[in-house]
Amino acid sequence: MVRTKLILAILATLITSGATGLWLMISERQEAQERRQKFFGSTKEYPTSGGEKMKIEW
């Protein structure tokens, strides 16, 4: 009886720690992807009003 409870407790601990590790790994990948997009990505808005006119040089 005690042996069965011990095996179940160890099994539950292993499953819990494995699930936690997997969750942390997935969350770290998503954060890294968001940082990568923020750093390398460009803004989708290109303001064309205001500012200076282009000066043509010949």
C-alpha positions in Angstrom: 0.0 0.0 0.0 2.7 2.4 1.0 4.8 1.4 -2.0 1.9 2.2 -4.4 1.4 5.6 -2.9 5.1 6.3 -3.2 5.2 5.3 -6.8 2.1 7.4 -7.6 3.5 10.4 -5.7 6.8 10.1 -7.7 4.9 9.8 -11.0 2.7 12.8 -10.2 5.9 14.8 -9.4 7.6 13.8 -12.6 4.5 14.7 -14.7 4.1 18.0 -13.0 7.7 19.0 -13.4 7.7 17.9 -17.0 4.6 20.0 -17.8 6.1 23.0 -16.0 9.3 22.7 -17.9 7.5 22.4 -21.2 5.3 25.4 -20.4 8.4 27.6 -19.5 10.2 26.5 -22.7 7.2 27.4 -24.9 6.7 30.7 -23.2 10.3 31.6 -23.6 10.1 30.9 -27.3 7.1 33.2 -27.7 8.9 36.0 -25.8 12.0 35.6 -27.9 9.9 35.7 -31.1 8.1 38.9 -30.0 11.5 40.6 -29.1 12.9 39.5 -32.5 9.9 41.0 -34.4 10.1 44.2 -32.4 13.8 44.6 -33.1 13.9 43.6 -36.8 10.4 44.6 -37.8 9.5 47.9 -39.2 6.5 50.0 -38.6 3.7 49.6 -41.0 2.9 53.3 -40.9 4.8 55.5 -43.3 3.8 59.1 -42.7 4.0 61.2 -45.9 2.5 64.5 -44.7 4.4 67.3 -43.1 8.2 67.3 -43.1 10.5 68.9 -45.7 10.3 68.8 -49.4 13.0 67.0 -51.2 15.8 69.2 -52.5 17.0 68.2 -56.0 20.7 68.4 -56.5 22.1 68.5 -60.0 
